[in-house]
Amino acid sequence: MSTVTAKSDSMRKPADWMAPADDRILELIREHGNLTPGAIEAKGGPVSDHASRRARKLADYGLLMRVHRGLYGITDVGVAYLDEELDASELEPDT
């Protein structure tokens, strides 16, 4: 019997305002670079309408940045969250 355990996403600390699709969106943008909601859907993420709403919310909290209208990139904060170095519940929205 192996004692090795797989690393699980459950170690990340999401905030109450986060949706289940948010981690996938962040992972896709980290892996592929700047993406539109349509590209997020094409690469296996949520449908573009949902990806668009979630990307805007993630940008409001600093996990993503708006590179251009409808184009999003990951921030250092987003990378820190994915790398389990940040508790997203501590983030405040930009106002």
C-alpha positions in Angstrom: 0.0 0.0 0.0 1.3 3.4 -1.0 1.6 6.2 1.5 1.9 8.9 -1.1 -1.1 11.1 -1.4 -2.0 13.2 -4.4 -2.0 16.9 -4.0 -5.6 18.1 -3.9 -7.2 21.4 -4.8 -9.0 21.2 -1.5 -5.9 22.8 0.1 -6.7 26.1 -1.6 -8.6 28.6 0.5 -11.4 30.0 -1.6 -13.6 32.9 -0.5 -17.4 32.7 0.0 -17.9 34.8 -3.1 -16.0 32.3 -5.3 -17.8 29.8 -7.6 -16.7 26.3 -8.4 -15.6 27.3 -11.9 -13.2 30.0 -10.7 -10.3 27.6 -10.0 -10.6 26.2 -13.5 -10.7 29.6 -15.1 -7.6 30.7 -13.2 -5.8 27.4 -14.1 -6.6 27.8 -17.8 -5.4 31.4 -17.9 -2.2 30.5 -16.0 -1.6 27.5 -18.4 -2.4 29.3 -21.7 -1.8 33.0 -21.1 -4.4 35.7 -21.7 -7.8 34.4 -22.7 -11.2 35.6 -23.6 -14.3 33.9 -22.1 -14.9 32.2 -25.5 -11.3 30.8 -25.4 -11.8 29.6 -21.8 -14.9 27.7 -22.9 -13.0 26.2 -25.9 -10.2 25.0 -23.6 -12.6 23.1 -21.4 -13.7 25.8 -19.0 -17.3 26.9 -18.3 -19.5 28.3 -21.1 -18.4 31.7 -22.2 -21.3 33.7 -20.6 -20.5 32.2 -17.2 -16.7 32.5 -17.8 -17.3 36.2 -18.6 -19.2 36.9 -15.4 -16.7 35.0 -13.3 -13.6 36.6 -15.0 -15.1 40.0 -14.2 -15.6 39.0 -10.5 -12.1 37.5 -10.3 -10.7 40.8 -11.8 -12.7 42.8 -9.2 -10.8 40.9 -6.5 -7.4 41.1 -8.1 -7.0 37.5 -9.1 -7.2 38.4 -12.8 -6.5 41.6 -14.7 -8.4 43.0 -17.7 -5.7 43.1 -20.4 -8.2 44.5 -22.9 -12.0 44.5 -23.2 -13.0 40.8 -22.9 -9.4 39.6 -22.5 -8.1 38.5 -19.1 -4.7 37.6 -17.7 -3.7 36.1 -14.3 -2.1 38.3 -11.7 0.6 37.5 -9.1 -2.3 37.3 -6.6 -4.0 34.8 -8.8 -0.9 32.7 -9.1 -0.4 32.8 -5.3 -4.0 31.6 -4.8 -3.5 28.7 -7.2 -0.1 27.8 -5.5 -1.9 27.7 -2.1 0.0 30.7 -0.8 -3.0 33.0 -0.4 -6.4 32.8 1.4 -8.8 34.4 -1.1 -11.3 35.2 1.7 -8.8 38.0 2.7 -9.2 39.8 -0.6 -11.3 42.9 -0.9 -12.9 44.0 -4.2 -11.6 47.0 -6.0 -14.1 49.8 -5.8 
